[in-house]
């Protein structure tokens, strides 16, 4: 028995003091129920053992067990059958069946496979797994490949509280790993955690570069932080391609390139490129720019459009937006205001500042526009209804120009307008209702006194 096992190189990851290329493992058999050898018609020897096989690698902590084994010398293959368990410094593997190919250091495991990366704490579960061991002269990095929609619990590192560390749950038609830090997935890829979710046709993550990519109708959803309450309002992002900025397997940034659309609690933003900055699992800041599709932010009452835009939302609370080059914003007094009565303001740049107020209808905090400031070639058209007017004569209309225009809001209504630097404009008051009534009566009297038309 011993010559057979001494020739087998099992799944030995580099132990303490070992090199990254791996080393052979001489297996010492601890126990075995029975053993026999047979020779096939071609003269090739086949060795079989059963009754429970237990073994270990000399000088290491690597352990292997199975109900039985079969060794095919001509093929260079070792089959492990029934309750297969392999434990070494880098991997803990369980399955019902495993084939080990000695010549290229490859393992194929089947039926209820569970593979645990003992360095990171990540876990793969699925119907099958191919595992390429790092071995000198063959390959310098461990590789794994699984198909038939495996599930991966993707963790940052194995620590004393790794059980409490929430993993990303990744599911795909096929998943490939290279080392501990590089991963590819294809076919209906889903990534889920309590604060984050994504969907795409394929995905790549490289922790060595702190970079990830989603392609194929990708979408990302930020769910906020558990226990954040109204502060964690969440967001969604879609685009042609979505890139992820990673830091120790935590997502710190999300960028949509091409046909980007971000939806939050207060705004819907579209642009060629949209970049979201994340911290403490919450959206903190948004940047947008583009040529073919300029940034365009829309809320219930307001819109802003420009060549580029920056939005501050610390803790997912909207506080300020800044828009640059050909900035243009519109506002309605309420959701029923006619388009002809829409206010607008434009300039080289626009700065909008928001405050948090309690919504009397929903009894929730909402971001309400407080001030909007236009700088550089500023212009504004605003409507000013008289709250004391009972004649429904309509609002006064003000058109202003200047180097800087500030519009101050009070509960979604214009409180006052300030114009500075080369200021001019026009202010139109509504026509008094009595004038309109006099014209109507005069037209009626004219019709009554006109001679009736004669019949030819």
Secondary structure, 3 states (H helix, E strand, C coil): CHHHHHCCCCCCCCCCCCCCCCCCCCEEEEECCEEEEEECCCCCEEEEEECCEEEEECCCCCEEEECEEEEECCCCEEEEEEEEEEECCCEEEEEEEEEEECCCCEEEEEEEEEEEECCCCCEEEEEEEEEECCECCCECCCEEEEECCCEEEECCCCCCCCCCCCCEEEECCEEEEECCCEEEEEEEEEEEECCEEEEEEEEEEECCCCEEEEEEEEEEEECCCCCCHHHCCCEEEEEEEEEEEEECCEEEEEEEEEEEEEEECCCEEEEEEEEEEEECCEEEEEEEECCCCCEEEECCCEEEEECEEEEECHHHCCCEEEEEEEEEEEECCCCCCCHHHCEEEEEEEEEEEEEEEECCCCCCEEEEEEEEEEEEEEEEEEEECCCCCCCCCCCEEEEEEEEEEEEEEECCEEEEEEEECCCEEEEECCCCHHHHHHHHHHHHHHHHHCCCCCCC
